Amino acid sequence: MKPSRRLEVVLYTRPDCCLCHEAKQVLETVRRRRPFELLEKNVDETPELASLYGQEIPVVLVEGRKAFKYRVDPIKLERLLDRAEESAQRS
């Protein structure tokens, strides 16, 4: 069996964004029960990120796949993490 690695979740955000703050709280709550690596990226730091995500933040990617925009559903997030972990163990 392969050694397990932490799954990666990316939160695309910007300063002073209320929905982004709420999304981060949900992510942190789930993360306490189900550890994963959380990366935060400010969409205003590069024109490319602003173009990709600037109008629909917060955006959350789980293992590189877009999973949420605007709001994060904690139950769906846990299911996505379970599926991503299963997939990683098979490969």
URDANOR-V142262 format. One record per residue. RES is the residue in one letter. SS is DSSP state (alpha for helix, beta for strand, coil for the rest). NEAR is the number of other ideal C-beta (glycine too) atoms within 10 Angstrom. Layout:
res = (RES	RES)
ss = (SS	SS)
near = (NEAR	NEAR)
This chain:
res = (M	K	P	S	R	R	L	E	V	V	L	Y	T	R	P	D	C	C	L	C	H	E	A	K	Q	V	L	E	T	V	R	R	R	R	P	F	E	L	L	E	K	N	V	D	E	T	P	E	L	A	S	L	Y	G	Q	E	I	P	V	V	L	V	E	G	R	K	A	F	K	Y	R	V	D	P	I	K	L	E	R	L	L	D	R	A	E	E	S	A	Q	R	S)
ss = (coil	coil	coil	coil	coil	coil	coil	beta	beta	beta	beta	beta	beta	coil	coil	coil	coil	alpha	alpha	alpha	alpha	alpha	alpha	alpha	alpha	alpha	alpha	alpha	alpha	alpha	alpha	alpha	alpha	coil	coil	coil	beta	beta	beta	beta	beta	beta	alpha	alpha	alpha	coil	alpha	alpha	alpha	alpha	alpha	alpha	alpha	coil	coil	coil	coil	coil	beta	beta	beta	beta	coil	coil	beta	beta	beta	beta	beta	coil	coil	coil	coil	alpha	alpha	alpha	alpha	alpha	alpha	alpha	alpha	alpha	alpha	alpha	alpha	alpha	alpha	alpha	alpha	alpha	coil)
near = (4	8	4	9	9	11	19	14	24	18	20	24	22	17	7	7	15	8	15	21	11	14	23	19	11	17	20	10	13	20	17	7	8	14	11	17	11	17	10	13	16	16	23	13	10	11	10	9	17	16	10	14	19	14	10	13	22	26	23	25	17	19	17	9	9	14	19	20	16	13	11	22	13	13	8	12	22	13	11	19	20	12	12	19	17	9	11	13	10	7	5)
